Amino acid sequence: MSKRVYRTYSAELKQKVVEEYLSGKGSLRYLAKLHQIGDKKSIREWIMVIKSLNSARLGKGHSI
């Protein structure tokens, strides 16, 4: 039986991919393939995390 290998991605790459997606530069599938990310589900999770962090900052009076 083969073991599953989990890849880690830098915070900079995650931010870049999320910004590309939100600015309309490509679909989740396209960006996952372009940046060699195993699953578009990962990008979806990064989007949710970054959006929630930005919302929290805005709630505390900070700008993005």
NORVEN-V748955 format. One record per residue. N is the residue number from 1. SS is DSSP state (helix for helix, strand for strand, loop for the rest). Layout:
BEGIN
N/SS  N/SS
END
This chain:
BEGIN
1/loop  2/loop  3/loop  4/loop  5/loop  6/loop  7/loop  8/loop  9/loop  10/loop  11/helix  12/helix  13/helix  14/helix  15/helix  16/helix  17/helix  18/helix  19/helix  20/helix  21/helix  22/helix  23/loop  24/loop  25/loop  26/loop  27/loop  28/helix  29/helix  30/helix  31/helix  32/helix  33/helix  34/helix  35/loop  36/loop  37/loop  38/loop  39/loop  40/helix  41/helix  42/helix  43/helix  44/helix  45/helix  46/helix  47/helix  48/helix  49/helix  50/helix  51/helix  52/helix  53/helix  54/helix  55/helix  56/helix  57/helix  58/helix  59/helix  60/loop  61/loop  62/loop  63/loop  64/loop
END
